Structures are given as C-alpha cells and as structure tokens.
Amino acid sequence: MTNERFTLAVIGGTGAEGGGLALRWAHAGHKVIIGSRQPEKAEEAAKQLNALLGNDAIQGMESRAAVAAADIAVLAVPFAAQQATALGLAEVLAGKILVDVTVPLMPPKVSQVQLPASGSCVVDLQQALGDGVRVVSAFQNVSAHKLKDLNYKIACDVLVCANDKAARQSVIQLAGDAGLRGVDAGMLANSTVAESLTSVLIWINRTYKIPDAGISITGLPAA
C-alpha cells in the first residue's frame, strides 16, 4: 500500500469525531479542510484544531467549496442530517471517494440497534448518490473520547467497507494515518455490522462505566 497524501474535506469537522480525525490526518501530513454550511464556524473549528496541531495546516471553508477542493470527502454528521447533507453536495462529490462515518442512532434509544429497513444507512446513501460517487463506510466504532490527544494510542480497529476495492485501500491507509488499524471488511452491504456495533458499544460504555469501548479483530498478521 502506498502512503499517498490527500486533500481531505471533513464535513462535520466541527463535531468531536470529525474534528478529532481531521486533527490526526493533518498531523500525518494530509491537507485538511473543515467544511460547514457556515464558513465562519468551519474557520473557528480549524483555528482551534490548529492550536492543538501547532501549525496552520487545517483550513475552514463552506462545505461545497471544501468538497470541490478535496480528493476525498468525509461525512461525519448525525444520522438525521446524513442524506440531506450528502445529496446537497452530490454535484461536487461526483468522481470522488466519500467516507461515511454515519451511524443510524435515533435518540433517546441510542444503545439499541435501529437499522433502516434496508439494513444499512450507508448502502442507502450509495444508492441515493449513484455509482458516480464511491461511498466507503468506516470509523463508526471509534470513540471520539481521545481522538484529539495525538499521543494517545486508541485501541480500536476500523472496519472498512466499500464496493470499490481501491477506495477501501485508500481509507485503510487513512485509518493507519489516524493511528488506527483499518481492516478490509468487504462490500458496502457489510457496513450493517459496523453500524449495529456502535449501539452495542454505547451499551457497554454505560454498563461498565467506561468512555471508549472499541473492537479488535484477532488473528490478523502483525502490521
């Protein structure tokens, strides 16, 4: 696998998980743009992340401009905003990889699995966007708790699902660049497993009073 450097647009980078991933990718040498419907909000988020990073590698822009400037887009918004946000960016997403971090959580029962009728909200998004966008499912099971601590080793594997093999490999690299282990979990339909696991992990966190339960795939060869 090559260690490419990408320009990444993180839509939802003003939130905890999106911002944490953005920080780690910038630290690894990628160019990162935070995207928001309100450019001033994106700029403020970028300023705060740059303060943690120690340089000005992260920019803030309006979402469409961010995606237009990027090689890969990352969607890290709540489930309720997933379809509307992505479809509103469909024109600038054409021909690109879209990494979807969405989990179908429906408050208040977030510790109970509530998948859509199709079995996967990411599969639904791929169908809505069409084959011109290569949708990849990843990062649903990573707790945002320590993402912004660049010295903290997060003990969690990332299941990466997509119908396009090359897109899977690019996102597996991004997982590694964020200090995580990306695991090729097959076609996009398999995203249902990662989407379901988040509610289970929330239940485990609450039951055992911990902040960051994760998953580890055993039996894989050492990196």
N, C-alpha and C positions, 0 to 999 in steps of 0.2 A: 504494500500500500504506500502511495506517495504521501508526502507531507505538504500538501498544497496550502497556499494561503488564500483565503477567500475574503470577499467583502460581504458581510452578513448584515441583513436588516432584521432587527428583532422587534416585531410588532407585539406590544405588550411588555416591552422592556422597562416600563415604568413600574411594573409589579415586582414582587420578590423573586420569583423563579426566573422570569425573563431577564431581569436585571443582573441576577447572580450569574447566569450563563453568559450574558454579554460581557461581564467583567472578566470571567475566566478565559473567554475566547480572545478578548483584547490582550490579556496577559500572555497568551500563547502566540501572539503576533498577527492575528487576523484584524482586518479593518472592520470596525463595528459601528453600525448606525442604529440608534434607538428611534423607533417610529411611533408616532401618536397622531391622533386626529388634531390635537392641539400642539403645534410645533414648540410653543414655549414650554409645555410640560415635558416634551421629549428633551429639549435643551437643558432643562433643570435636572432631569434624571441623568443625562450624560455628564453634567458638571459634577454631580455627587459621586458617580462611578469613577470619573477621572481622578477625583480626590483620593479615592481608595487605591487607584492604579498607580498614581504618582506621575502621570503624564496626561496628554490631551488626545489619546488615541481613539476615544469614543465621541461620536457626533450625535446630535439630536436633530431630527427633521420631521416634517409632516409625513404620514405613513406612505402615501403614494410615491412621493419623491424618494423616500428611503428604499422602498422595494425596487423602484426603477434603477437606482444606483447600485443595487446589490447583485451578487452572483447567486446567493441563497437567501431565502426569507425564512424566518422562524415565527410561528404564530403561537404566542403564549398568553392567550386571553381566556376569560371564563367561558364555559360551555354555552351560556346564553348568548354570547357575542360571537361565537365561532363562525357560523355560516355567514352572517351579515358582514362581518369584518373581511373575511376572505373573498367573498363574492364581490364586495366593493373594490377589491384590489385585483380582480381577475385579469383585467387588461394588462397590468404591469407585471403580473405573475407569469404570463404566457412564456413558455420555454424554460422556466426556472424550476429549481427544487424548492418545495415548500415543506419545511419541517413543522409538523403539527404536534404540539405538546398537550392538546386538549384532552380533558377527562370529562365524561358526562356526569358531573356531580350536580345533584338537584337538591339544594338546601330545603329543609333542615336535615334531611336524612343522608348526609354525605358519607356516612360509614356503611351504607347499604348500597350494593351494586344496583344501578339503574341504567342499564344499557338501552339505547334506542331499539326500535323494533327490528332494524336491520342487523343488529348485533355489534355495530361499531360506528361511532360518530366520525371517525377519520375516513372510513370507507364511504360514508355518506358524503363527506366533503369532496373526496376524489371524484365521485360520480357527478356532483354538482359542478365542479370546475372543469371536468373533462380531461382527456388524455394530454392536452397541451401543457398541463402542469403536473410535475412529478411529485406527488404527495408522499411524504415519509412520516411515519408515526414513530416518535421517540421521546424520551425524557419524562414520561408521565409519572414514573415511580421514584423520581429523585426529589427528596425533601429540599425545600428552599432554605432550611434552617442554617446551614453552614456554607452555602454557595459563595457568599461574599467574603469568607475567610480564605484567602488564597493559600494559606499554609495548612489548611485542614484537608486531610485525605478522606473523602466521602466513600464509605464502604457500600457502594450500590452499583450493580450492573445496569446497563441501559439496553432494553430490548428494542431493536431497530427493525421496523417492518416497512416494506415498500414493494411495489410490483416491478420496479426498475432496479436491477442489481447494482448498477454504477451509482445510483442515488443512495442506495443502502450503504455502499462502501464509503462514500463521502461523509455521510452522517456518523458512521462508525468512527471515522477519523476525528470528527468534531467532538464526539464523546470522549475520546482519548485526550484531545486537546483541552478539555474541561476537567481533566483529572479523573475521568470515569472510564469504565471498560464497556465499550459498545459490543453487543452480541448480535450477530445476524440471526434474526428470528423469522425470516421468511417473508411471504407475501403479505400485502396490506391487510387481508382478512384476519391474519393472526393478531392484529392490533387489539382485538377484543380482549385478549389476555391481559395486556398492559393496562387497558382502560378499566378492566374489572379490578385489577390488583390494587389500584390506588385506594378504593374504598376499603379494601381489606387492610391495607397498611394504616389508614386512618383509624380503623377499629383497634388495631394492635397498639398504635401510639396511645390511644385513650385508655385501653385496658391496662397496659403496662407502665403508663405514665412516663413515656419517653417522647422525644421530639422528632425522631428521624429514622423510623424503621425503613429498611430497604430490602432489596433482593440480591442474591448472589447465585449465579449458575455454576454448579460444581462440575468437575470432570473435564473442564477445558484445559488445553495446554497453556503453560505459562507464556506470557507475552514475550 
